[in-house]
């Protein structure tokens, strides 16, 4: 009896994932190369999985332009990496004797830094998750450490802490 296939014969798990969603996870080697070349500020945003934009109370609300649809455009730069810009579009309307503003859309635009720094990884390398970035940074920070030596030092530190608490 012949086995029925779904047309995915010979594809790896990553290949099947890409076929289903168009989303491919970056390899550990590609993540390590990326981590080696970007700034600490970019890594902070990547590990955190979000950018730090000032609130309206902190930065105020200033519009830089009016688009073709009559919406007010506001741009905010990430205060950490300085490479991500949130572009917001706002609508203003008079309601009941007062003017109300509401955000219609917002999106991210990545700019190139003055020194040529870029936030996004090179195209074609796959998607890099915050976890992958954090794992790479941690692995680099602990490079050359022995797992056994780490365990021993933790146990010794725990014994010292327990001994200090018995006074």
VEXMIBA-231444 format. One record per residue (C-alpha): x, y, z. Coordinates in Angstrom, 1 decimal. Layout:
((X Y Z))
...
//
This chain:
((0.0 0.0 0.0))
((1.4 3.4 -1.0))
((1.8 6.0 1.7))
((-0.1 9.3 1.1))
((2.0 12.4 1.4))
((1.0 16.0 1.7))
((3.4 17.2 -1.0))
((6.1 18.0 1.6))
((8.3 15.0 1.0))
((12.0 15.7 1.6))
((11.4 19.0 3.4))
((13.1 19.7 6.7))
((11.1 21.0 9.6))
((12.3 24.5 8.8))
((11.4 24.0 5.2))
((7.9 22.9 6.1))
((7.6 25.9 8.5))
((8.7 28.3 5.7))
((6.2 26.7 3.3))
((3.3 27.0 5.8))
((4.0 30.5 7.1))
((6.8 32.1 5.1))
((8.6 32.5 8.5))
((12.0 30.8 9.0))
((13.9 30.9 12.3))
((17.5 32.1 11.9))
((20.3 29.7 12.6))
((22.4 30.0 15.8))
((25.4 30.9 13.6))
((23.6 33.8 11.9))
((22.4 35.1 15.3))
((25.9 35.0 16.7))
((27.2 36.9 13.7))
((24.5 39.5 14.1))
((25.2 39.8 17.9))
((28.9 40.4 17.2))
((28.2 43.3 14.9))
((25.5 45.4 16.6))
((25.7 47.8 19.5))
((24.7 47.1 23.1))
((21.7 49.4 22.7))
((20.4 47.4 19.7))
((20.9 44.2 21.7))
((19.0 45.7 24.6))
((15.9 46.3 22.4))
((16.2 42.9 20.7))
((16.5 41.0 24.0))
((13.6 43.0 25.5))
((11.6 42.3 22.4))
((10.4 45.9 22.2))
((11.6 49.5 21.9))
((11.4 52.3 24.4))
((9.4 55.2 23.1))
((8.7 58.2 25.3))
((5.1 58.7 26.4))
((3.0 61.7 25.4))
((3.5 63.1 28.9))
((7.2 62.8 28.6))
((7.7 64.0 25.0))
((4.6 66.0 24.4))
((2.7 65.5 21.2))
((4.0 67.2 18.1))
((3.0 66.5 14.6))
((5.5 66.7 11.8))
((3.2 66.7 8.8))
((-0.3 66.1 7.5))
((-0.6 63.1 5.1))
((-2.7 63.0 1.9))
((-5.7 61.7 3.9))
((-5.6 64.7 6.2))
((-4.2 62.7 9.1))
((-1.6 64.2 11.5))
((1.7 62.4 11.5))
((3.8 62.0 14.6))
((7.3 60.4 14.7))
((9.0 59.0 17.8))
((12.5 57.6 18.0))
((13.4 54.8 20.3))
((15.3 56.3 23.2))
((17.5 53.2 23.5))
((18.7 52.0 20.1))
((17.9 55.3 18.2))
((17.2 53.2 15.1))
((13.5 52.5 15.3))
((11.0 55.2 14.6))
((7.3 54.7 15.4))
((5.2 56.6 12.9))
((1.7 57.4 14.2))
((-1.2 58.8 12.3))
((-3.8 60.7 14.2))
((-7.2 62.1 13.4))
((-8.7 65.2 15.0))
((-12.4 66.0 15.2))
((-14.7 68.4 17.0))
((-17.1 66.6 19.3))
((-19.5 68.3 21.7))
((-17.7 71.6 21.7))
((-14.2 70.2 22.2))
((-11.5 68.7 19.9))
((-10.7 65.1 20.3))
((-7.7 63.3 18.8))
((-7.5 59.6 18.2))
((-4.6 57.5 16.9))
((-5.7 55.8 13.6))
((-2.5 53.7 12.9))
((1.0 53.3 14.0))
((3.9 51.3 12.5))
((7.7 51.0 12.8))
((10.3 52.2 10.4))
((13.9 51.4 10.9))
((16.5 53.9 9.9))
((20.3 53.6 9.4))
((22.3 55.3 12.2))
((24.9 58.0 11.4))
((27.7 55.4 11.7))
((25.9 53.0 9.3))
((24.4 50.9 12.1))
((21.3 48.9 11.2))
((18.7 47.3 13.5))
((17.5 44.5 11.2))
((19.6 41.5 10.4))
((20.6 41.1 6.8))
((17.8 39.8 4.6))
((17.6 36.1 3.9))
((19.0 35.1 7.3))
((15.7 34.2 8.9))
((13.8 35.7 11.8))
((15.7 36.2 15.0))
((13.7 35.9 18.2))
((14.4 37.8 21.4))
((15.2 34.4 23.0))
((17.8 33.6 20.3))
((19.4 37.0 20.8))
((19.5 36.5 24.6))
((20.9 33.0 24.3))
((23.7 34.2 22.0))
((24.6 37.1 24.3))
((24.6 34.8 27.4))
((26.7 32.2 25.6))
((29.2 34.9 24.6))
((29.4 36.2 28.1))
((30.0 32.8 29.5))
((32.5 31.7 26.8))
((35.4 29.7 28.2))
((33.5 28.8 31.4))
((33.2 25.2 32.4))
((29.7 24.0 33.2))
((31.1 22.0 36.1))
((33.1 25.0 37.4))
((29.9 27.1 37.3))
((28.0 24.5 39.3))
((30.7 24.3 41.9))
((30.9 28.1 42.3))
((27.2 28.3 42.7))
((27.2 25.6 45.4))
((30.1 27.4 47.2))
((28.2 30.7 47.1))
((25.1 29.0 48.4))
((27.1 27.5 51.3))
((28.6 30.9 52.1))
((25.2 32.6 52.1))
((23.7 29.9 54.3))
((26.7 30.2 56.7))
((26.3 34.0 56.9))
((22.6 33.6 57.8))
((23.3 31.4 60.9))
((24.9 34.2 63.0))
//
